Amino acid sequence: MESIVRDSESPSDDEEFFDCQDEEENSASLAKWSSLDLLAEEDLDSSPNVIIESHDDSIFSQRYLKSSLVERGKSVDQANPGSPTLSVSSPHKSCPISVLILVLHAGSLLDANVELMAKKSDITTFRGALEAVMRSHYASLIGHVTVRLVACPSITSDALSILSGVSPYSFDVSPSAGDAPVITHDSVPLGAVPLLSTCTSEYTDLVNKTIQNANATYHEFRKSDGIGFCGQVVLIGDSMGSILAYDALCRSSVKQGDNEGQDADNSAEVSNDGKLMAPVFRRRSSSTSEQSGLIKLEFEVNDFFMFGSPLSLVLAYRKLASDEKSNPICRPAASQVYNLFHPTDPVAGRLEPLLSARFSLLPPVNIPRFQNYPLGSGQPYHLLEVVQSNPQIFSEGLTVGPPPVSHLRRLSEVSIQSTVSGVVDTLPYHTINSLRQKWWGTKRLDYALYCPEGLANFPTNALPHLFHASFWESSDVIAFILRQVGRFEFGGSGTGEEKDTTGFHPTQPREKWIRKRTSVKLKNVTANHRANDVIVKEGAKQVVMARFMYGPLDMITLAGEKVDIHIMTEPSSGEWVHFSTEVTDKTGRISYAIPDSKQLSYGLYPVKMVVRGDHTWVDFSIAVVPPRTECVVFSIDGSFTASVSVTGKDPKVRAGAVDVVRHWQELGYLIIYITGRPDMQQCRVLSWLAQHNFPHGLVSFADGLSTDPLGHKAAYLKGLIQDHNVIIHAAYGSNKDISVYSSIGLKPFEIFIVGKVSKKHQSNATVLSDGYAAHLSTLLAHGGSRPAQGNARMVLVPRAAFSHSASIRRRRCGSGMVAKRSDV
């Protein structure tokens, strides 16, 4: 597969500047595990070749199917006859593992029998690739993710036997008279295999065996490495394993009336064994249903990933064969479903058009290449983003053409929630509501992987095996899974009790407010904490400041209350260190000078200040820079926006603005955003930057309402130059910023202005009359720009967008990745 990629890969001209790079340190490897001990060693029918008698001369007879099975080899996939009883560990014990990945392996569509050792080999390959990706760019997940194999019984044996028997091309062209014909699967109709495999009466027993194996694997993990486990369970199903996993999840679905002719038991789950069950906040135990006798999964599933699955063919067949075609397709009991496939895979199919015909007009989401975008490309995949970006498709009628091709940028979670009202205004509410009710999660379902052009020359029936093997070693697939499981591409909204995406848990528990009036004042108001990023020269006094306010327009000040200060002293490890606990002054401010014994060396460090009373917090950064660090300054006001909104909607971004900022960042310059807006608007402005995927940078707002916003900009930049020896290589802004940049000593060729410029100021700056796009072409030309010299590259600025870090400055704590924390 890799050789095909190298032969057919060529540079693409349509790639955007979205790539994010980071260097992480190596850590401990994942523990190797095998499910051999969980499978019973039972013998299959070991009788000699069966003689087919005249009355059994049918390809549907058991004698024929068994003889065909012996021809291809014996299966070693046997179900564990029973499920062990769930044993709950002591609540005082903690488990470092936060994500349990259960891989349901049943082989590809053309695998009649897959030996257990072959399945173990695939999982070993998957573990090795997973470790490599985590070590390179997701070091915070090392030690928190484990993989377990769930060996599924083969479900395609009978179907392949029948199809091979009826196919006129299933044997050698000119077999000799003395030799038996050699049965092959090179010409069987691939689409018919999953249909025949799932319509047999034995299919229900195969699903039961899969559930038994999954429950046994889960309980064995809870007894060994997962004592005290309270994290999330993720299912991965390969080509045929995904069908078994889907039907298993449908049995655990609590929604009534969605079984669509499947063996699903939607009754309420009640424990009848009388034993102590897992904590209800994490696991819901389900036992055998007394009414239907169908067993169910005994754990909840967060995410369900499918690798090259033909599930859509099976669901379409069941829908056509059902008498109730108006009923929705059964929704699996998983928070989110991801259907990953290669566009040229003859087996896989899309799921989204089965749930909504409108999505047949939209292409699947392209999973970015890991070598170009290791942390994601920032493309939109949230369901509300799709609805907002394509209102013409989601209108009442379906007589619309394909959506216009455009380079959509992913919205931040904050922006998604803030624009829901706008979507409702343009589309009927019942349209959006009905779509969300039948959808399998909150994001897109279909995701297309990169497919080398050289595969077009391969025989069609050779592709299922090739694609099935490629999933286990694909860095693109593994990085995508880690981003979804670790929630690296989306953050919380700041006011809910959602999961923490940064892996932070406050080390100090909540305490009562110091002032009795505080609890009354803060009822029914949201936090609006903020802080400016700090830039300080190495060796100078390091001071971090923040302000803690609540309600719109800063109605309530948090005065006289405790705030815990945490700093990630080693960003590559993801570990937060508690530095101090301070008390806010009467204006709600905290000013903390880092002691000399704890001084930070040069680098970029995340800072988190947590309110002890309610565990709301504010995120910002402190950059310790060496002397003569080169930077590029961008004024947000007027230079980035192409329109002014009078209806409260987000203004449009100027074409090419993001790419110009990304260009300077990739050259190694420190990016600084300045604005004269009051800091109470910090959340909205950062949300807008995140929505349009602006590169990460250090941001400065005015302290409260200022009568001289331009004076604030000038004073801030002068302080950086004089006190911290920062060199401003270039500065961008609008007409009003020319006087600010000139006052700090910048030359006209270092000042770039977008928009209208008065005649008297045109000689004082370089006017970008043709916009950012033409300016970027000039920068990319020979001699147009140079890399940052020396010191700027010593600052470890992440090659990421605001959506990965600073776009959400405050959020309540939640349950995320467990990270080690200690006091200095």
N, C-alpha and C positions, 0 to 999 in steps of 0.2 A: 504493500500500500504506500509506504514511504517513497519507494523508488518511482512509483507512478506519479506521486505528487511532485517529486523533483523533476521528472521529465516533462510534465505538462504545466508546471507552475510558471507564471510570467508575471512581471510587475503590473499592477492594476493602476489605471489612471483615475479611477473614480473613488479611491479611498480618501476618506476625510481625516482631518487631524484630530482623531479621537483617541489615539493610542496612549496608554498609561503604562509606565514602566516603573518598576521598583525592585530593589534588591533586598532579599531576605536572607537570614542566616540559616544554616542547616540545624536540624534538631533531630530528636529521636525518631526512629522509623516506626511505622505501624507494626503491631504484633501480627505475625502470620497465624492464620487460623484455618482449620479444615473442618468440613461438616461430615467427614467420613464416619466419625463416631456416632453421629445422629441417625445414620441410615442402617436399617436392619439388614443383615446379611441373609437374604432369602434367595432360594434358587427359583429360577423360572422353569417352565416346562422343559425338561431336558430329554424329552423323548426323541427317538430317531426321526428321520424324515417321514412325513405323513404321506401315505398313498391316497390320492384323491379318487374316490369311488365315483361311479356314474351319478348316483343320486346327490352327490355333493359337488357336482361340476359347476360351481358358481364362484365368482371372485368375491362374493359377499359371505361365503361360508367360512366358519371358524377354522376348518381344516386348511383351507387355502391361505388364510391370513396368518395362521401359525407357521405354516411351512415357509411362507414368504418372510416371516420374521426370523426364522432360523437361517434363511439364506443370507440375511444382512448382518446377523450376529445377535447375541443376546444382550438384553438391556440390564444394566445394573442399577437402574434408578428405581428403588423400592421405597415406599412410604414408611415412615415410622408409625407403628400401629397405634400409638397413643400419644396424648399430649400431657406432659408433666404438669403437676399442680403448681400454680403461681405461688412462689414464696417471696414475701416482702421483707426486704432488708431493714435494718434499723434506720430510723429516720435521721440518726446522728451521723451516719456514714455518708460521705460524699463520693460521687463518681466523677472522675475527670472527663469522661467521655460525654460529649454533648450531642453527637449525631451518630446514630446507628443506621448503617446502610445495609439493607437486606437485598441481595441480588437473587431474583427468581430466574434461574437458568433452566430453560427447557430446550435450548438449541435453536438453530435456524429453521426455516420452513421446510428445507429439504433434508433435515437431519432426522432420519427415522429412529435412530437410537444413538444417544450420546453417552459415552462412558463417563463415569464419575471422575476419573483422572483428567479427562479432557475439560470437564467443567472446572475442576480445581485449577487447572493450568490457566484457563481464562481469568479466573479470579485473581490468581497470583500476578498475572500481567496487569490487571486492572489496579491492584494494590501498588505495584511498582510505579506505574504511571501516575497514580494519585499522589504518592509520596514525592515524586519529582516535581509535580506542579505546585504542591503545597510548600516545598522547600524553596522554590524559586520566587513565588509571589504571594503565597498565602500562609506565611509562617505562623500566624496567630492561631491557625486551625490544627497545627501539628499536635498530636496527642489527644485531640478532642474528637476525632473522627475515626470510626472503625468500620470494617467491612466484613460481612458474614455471607456465606453461600447458603442458599436454599435450593437444593436440588429438586427439580420438578420432574414428574413422570413425562415420558414422551407421549405426545398426543397425535402425532402425524403418521404413525406406523401404518395403521389400517388405511388411511387415506392414500398414502403413497403406494401401497400395495394395489389398491383398486385402480388408481390412475395409471400406474405402470402397466397393469394388465390390459386396460382398454386402449392405451396409446399404441398406435401402429409403429412408432419410432422408438419403443422402449427396449429393443433388443438389437443385436448386431445385424447389419444389413444382410449378410450372407452367412448365416450360421451353418456349420458343417452338420451333416446328418447324425454323426455320432456324438456330438457335444450338445449339452443342454444350453439353451440361450442364456446369455448374461443380462440380467435385469439391470437397467440404469434408470436414472431420474432426469436425464438430460433434456427430455422433451415433454415432460408432464406439464399441463396447464397450471401455472403457479397460483393463479387466483382461486382455483378450485380447492387447493389443499386446505386452507384454514376453514373453508365452509364445510367440507366433508369431515374435518377433524372435530368440529364442535357440535355437530348435529347428531352424534351417536348417543345411544342410551348410557354408555359407559363414561361419557364426558363429565357427568355430575360426580362420579366417584373419583375422577382425576382431579377435579377441583377440590374435593374433600381431602385427598392426599396432599395436595399442595398446601392447603391451609394447615393441615397437621404438621407438615414439615416446617412451615413458617412459624407456627406457635412453638414447636419444639426448639427451633433455633433461637427464638426470642427468649424463651425461659432459660435455656442453657446459658445464654449471654448474661441474663440477670443473675444467675447463680455463680458465674465465674468473674469475668472482667467488669460486668455491669452492676455490681452490688451498689445499691443506692442510685441507680440510673433514673434520671427524671428529664432527659433531653428529648429530642425529636427522633422519630423513626421515619426513614426514607426508604421507599421501595423502588427498585430498578428491575424492570422486566425486559428480557431480550425479546427477540422476534415472537416466539410462541409463548414464552413465559409471561409476556405482558397481557395476553388474552386470559390466561389463568388468573393472573393478579387482578385484572379488571373484574372478573366474575366473583372473585373472592371479596373484593372491596364492595361490590354491590350488595353482598349479603349483609354487610355491616352498615349499610346506608339506613339512616333513621327516617328518611322521607318516605311517605306512603304513596303507593300508586305509581312508582317509577320502575317496577320490575320488568316491564316490557317483555314478558314471556320468558324471563331468565329464571334460573334457580336462585332467586334472591329472597331472603327472609327479612322483611322490613319491620318486624315487630320490635317492641322495646326490649332492650337487653337487660336482663335481671340475673343476678348471681344466685344460683340455687344450692351451692355446695356449703354455704354457711361459714366459709373460711374468710380470714382477713384478706381484703383485696388491696391492690395498689392504691395510692392516694388518688382521690377523685379529681384533683386539679390537673393530673397529668395523664393518667391512664383510665380508660373505662373497660372493665373486664366484661367479657361476654361469654356465655356458656352455650351448651347445645340447646337448641330450641326444642321444646317438648312437642310443639305442634307440628313442625315440619321435619325434624330430625336432621337439619342441616347445620353443620358446625360453622363457626365464624371466627374471624381473626380476633385474638385476645389482646390486641393493642391498637392504639390509634395511629394513623398514618398522616404525616404532614404533607410530604411531597411524593408524587408518583411519576417516575421517569420511564418512558418507553423507548426502546432502541429498535428502530426499523420495524415497527409493529404493523401487521395486517388487520388490526382490530377494526378499522373503519369498514373493511369489507364484511366482516362478521356482523357488525352492528347494522349495516345497510341491508344485509340479507335478512336479519331478524326483523327489521322494520317492515320490509316488504312482505314477509311471511306472516306478520301479525295482523289480527283482525282489528286492532285498535291503533290505527296509524296516526291518530291525532295525539296520542299520549307521548310525552317527551321521553327521550332515551334515558335509561337509568343512570343516575349520577353516582359515580364511585365515592366511597367514604374517604376522601382525601382532600386536604385543603387546596391543593393545586396539582394539576396534571400537566405534564410536559411530553409532547409527542415529537421525538427527535428522529430525523430520517435524512437520507441522501436523496436529492431530487431525481436521480436516475435509478433508484432502487425499484425493481419491478414488483416487489412485495408490499412495501410500505404504502400508506395512504394517509390523507388528511382527515382530521377529526372535526375541525371547525365548521365546514359546510354542513355536516350532519346536524349540528346544533343550531346553526343559523345560516340560511341560504345566502345572506348578504356577504358572508365571509368568503364565498366562492369568487367574489370580485376582488378580494385582497390577497396579495401573495403572502406566503408564510414569512416568519421572522428569520432573517439570516443570522446564524450564530457566527460571531466574528472569529477570525483566525487567531489562535493563541500567540503565534509568533509576531503578529502585528499589534494586537490589542489584548495583552495578557490580563488586564483588569476590566475588559469590556469596552465596547465602542460607544456606549451611551445612547443607542438607538431605542425608540419607544417600543414597549411591549405590554404596557398596562392596558386593560380593557377600556378604561375611561379615556385613555389617551387616543386609542383607535377611534372611539366614537366621536371624540372632539375633533380629531383631524380629518374625519370623513363624514361630515354631517349629510352630504348628498346621498351616501349609500344607506345610511340608517334612517332615512325618512320613511314615510309610510309606504310608498311605492317601491317596487323592485326594478322598475324600468330605468335604470341608470347605467351608465357606462363605467368602465374601469376608472379608478381614482387617478388623478393626475400624478405623474411621477415627481416626487419632491424629496429632498433630503430632510426628513423629519428628525427633530432632536427630542430626546427623552425628557419628559417633565419630571420634576422632583415630586416626592410624595406630598410635600406641602402645597405645591402648585396644583397638583391633581385635586386635592380636596377643596382648594380655593376656587377652582373653576368648574366644579360640579354644577353650581347654580347656573353658570353660563350655558352648559350643555343642556340643562333642563329647559332653559329659555328657548333654545333653537330646535329641540326635539321633543316630541310628546313624552311625558313622564312614563306612561305605561310601556312605551317602546323600550326605554332604558331598563325599566324594572323587569320586564319579561325576559330581556336578554340576560340580566344578571342572575335571575332565578334559575335558569336552565344551564348557565355556564358552569364549567368545572374549575372554578377558582376565580381569581381576580386579574389574571394575566392572559396573554395569548396562549394558545395550546400547541400550535404547529410551529416547529423550528427546523429550518433546513440547514444542513451541514455542507461545508465545502466539498465539492466532488471533482476530482481531477478529470480533465477532458479525455485522457487516455482510456478511461473505463468504457467509453462508447464503443471501443473496438472489441470488448470482451463478449463472449456468448452470454445471452440473457440468463440462462440457468446456472452460470458460474458466479453471478453477482451476489445472490443471497449469502453464500458462504463467505465471500470476500468482505461484504459489508458487515456481516455479523462479527467477523474477527477484528475488523477495524475499530469497532466501538470500544473494545477493551484497552486499546493503546492510544486512543485519540486524546491529545492534550486539549483540543477544542471542546470536546464533550466534557472532560473532567473539569476544566476551568469554568465552563458554564454551570455545571452542577454545583461547584463550590460557591459560585457567586449567588446562586439561588438559595442554597442551604445556609450559607453564612450571611445572607441578606446584605451583600456588599454594594449592590446597585440601588437599593432603596433604603431610606431611613424613615423613622416614625414622624408623626406630625407635630410632636412637641407637647401635646396636651393629653394624649391618651395613655392607656396602660399597655401599649403594645410592646413587642419584644425589643430589647436593646440590640442594635445592630453592631455596635462597636465592641461588645464583649465586656462592658463595664458593669460592675455591681458595687454600689457604695459599701465601703467597709464598716461604716458606722450606721447603726439602725436609726430609724426615725425617732425623734424625741419630741416631747411637748414643747410648744413655743415658749420662749422666755417671757414674752409679754402676753398676758391673757387676751388683750384686745386683738392680737394678730389673727387668731383663729376665726374670729367674727368678721374681721375686715376682708379676709381672703376667701370667703365663701362665694361661690359662683363667679369667680374671676379667673382669668387665665394668666399665666406668667408671661412677662415680656422682658426677660433678662437680656443683657447684652454686654459686650466687651470688645474693645478694639484689639486687633493683633499687635503684638509688641515686637519691635526691631531694636536690638541693642548690640553694641560693639562688644566683642569678647574682652573680658576684664573689667568692663564698666558695671555699675550697679544694676542689677536685674530686678525690675519691679513689674508686677502684674496687677491690673486693676479691672474691676467689673462693677456693674450697677444692677441691682435687683429690684424690679418694678413689677406691678400687676395691673391688669385691667387696661382698657383702651385709653390712650392719651395719658398714660402714667397716672392713673387715678390714685393708686395705692403704692406707697413706698414701704419696702421691707426694712424697717429700722430696728436695730438692737437684737438681731437674730444671728444664730451661728451659721457659718458657711465653711464647708470643708474644701480644701484646695488640693487637687490631685494633678500631677504632671507625669506624662509618659516619658520617663528619662531614657528609655531605649525603645524608640518607635518600632524597630524591627521585631521586638519580642511581644509587643502589644500589652505590656504589663504597666498598670498604673501604680504610682507611688504617692502615698499621702504625705504631703509636706507640712500642712498646718491647718488649724481651725481658727478662723477669725470671726469677729462680730461686726455686722454692718453698722455704719454711722447713721445719723438721723436723715441723711439723704439717700440711704440705701446703697452706699458705695463700700467697696472693699479695696484696700491698697495693701499689697503684701510685697515686702522686699525679701528676696531669696537670700538667706544667710550666706556668708562667704564660704562656709564649710560645705554648702550644698550647691555652689555655683555650677551652672551648666556650661559645658564646652560648646564650641560652635556646632550649629545644626538647627533643625526645625523641630520643635517639641509641642505636641498637643497639650493643652491645659484644660482642665475641667473643674469648675467651681460648683459645688453641690449644696443646696440649702438643706440643712439638717432637719427642718421641720416637715417638709413635704417631698424631699428628694427631687425637686425640679433643679435643673442645672443649666449652665451656659458653657459652651465650647468656644475656644479660640486657640491661638497659637502664639508661641514666643520664638522668634528667630534670633539666635546668637550668631552674629556675622563677624568675620575677620575684617580688618581694615581694608578699605578700597574695594568693597564688594560692589559690583556693577548691577544696576537694576534698571527696569523700564517701568515708567509710571503711566497709568491710564486713569483719566478722569471719567467717572461713570456718567455724570450728568451731561446730556446733550451729545456725547461723542459715540455712545453705543446704541442709542435708540434712534429708530428711523421714523417714529411717530409718537404723538402725544395722545394718550387715551383720556377721553372726557367721560367715559362710561365706567371707569374702574377696571377695565380689562388690561391685561399685560400689554405694554407697547411692543411693537415689533423691533427686532434687532437689525442693525445695519448689516447689509450683505458683506461678508468677508471679515467682519470684526473679530469673530471668534478665531478664525484662522490666523490673523495677524498676531493676536495674543499668543496663540499656540506656537507660532514660529519663533517668537522671542523666547518663550519658555524652553523650547527644544534646543536653542542655542546656549542655554545655561544661565540666562539672566534671572534675577529675582523679580517676580512680578508684584507690583504694588498697585492697588486700586484705591483711589481717594475720591471723596465726595463731600460736598458741603451740607448734605442732608442731615437732619438730627438723628441721633442714634436710636430713637424710638422707632424709626423705620428700618432698622437693620435687618430684621427678619424678612420683610417684604423684598428688600433690595437683594439680599442674598438668595432668596427664593427665585427671583427673576434671573440672576446669574446662573443658578443651578439649572433652571428650566432650559436655558439656551446653551448649557454645557460649556460655559467659560472655564478656562484652565484655572487651577487653584492658584491663589495669590493671597497676599496679606492686605487687609482692608482697614481703612481709617474713616470713621464718621465724625461729624462734629458732636461735641459734648452738649446735648440739649439744643434748644432753639438758639440760633446764632444770628445776630444782625449783620455779621460780616463773614459770610461763608467763604469768600475768596481769601480773606485774611487767614482763616483757619487753615486752608490748604497751603498757603505760603509759609505759615509758621511751622506746620508739620514737616514740610519738605526741608526747610532751613535747619530744623533740629536734626534731621537725619544726616544732612551734609556736614554740619558743624560738630555735632556731638558724637556721631557714630561713624564718621568718615565714609559715608556711602557715596558712590559715584552714580549719578543719574545719566545713563547713556542716551536715553531718548524719552520723550514725554508726549503723550497724546491727549487731546482734549478738543474743546469747542472754542469759539471766538473769545468767550470771556476768560478762558484759561491762559491766553497769551501773556497777559500782564503778570499772572502768577508765576509762570515758568521763566519769564524774563527777569523777574525780581530775584530769582535764585541763581542767576548767572548762566542760564542755558543760551546757546547760540541759536540763531534762526534755523539752521539745518538740523538741530536736535529737537525742534518743536514741530509736531505734526498736528495740523488742525483739520477737522472734518466739518463740513457745513459752510454756511455763509460767513464771510470774513469782510469786515469793513476795509475800505481802501487804505486807511492810515495804518492798519495793522498787518497788511499783506506782506510788507517787507520784513516784519519781525518774526515770521514763521514760514514753514513749508505747508502750503495749502494742498490738501488731497482733494482736488476738484473732481477727480474721476472715481473717488471712493476707495474703500479698503482693498477691493479685489485687484485694481490696477496697482495699488501700492504694494501689495504682496508680491506681484510679479516683479516689481523693481527690487524688492528685498531678496527675492530668490535668484536674481540675476547675479552674474559674477561681479563681486565688489559691492553688491548692494547692502550686505550686512556681514558682520563677523561674529564668531562665537565669543562668549564672555571670557575674559582673560583671568585665569587662575582662581582668584578668591571667590568669585561668585559661584563656581562649581563646587566649592567646599560646603556650601549650605545645602542640606539634603532636602530639596524641595520636591515633593511628590509630583510625578507626571500624571496628575489626575485632574478631574473637574470638581467643581464645588459640590456636586451631588454625592461625591464619595466621602466628603469630610465636613466642610464648613457650612454647607447649605442649611444645616439644621442646628441652630445654636442652643436650643433648649429642648429637652424632652424628658418625660418621666422615665424612671428606671423600669426595666422589664427583665425577663429571663432570657439571656442570650448565652454566648459562649462563656464558659467559666474561665476567668483569667486570674493568675496569681497576682496578689497585691501585697505590698508590705509598706511599713512606715520607714522613713529614712532615719 
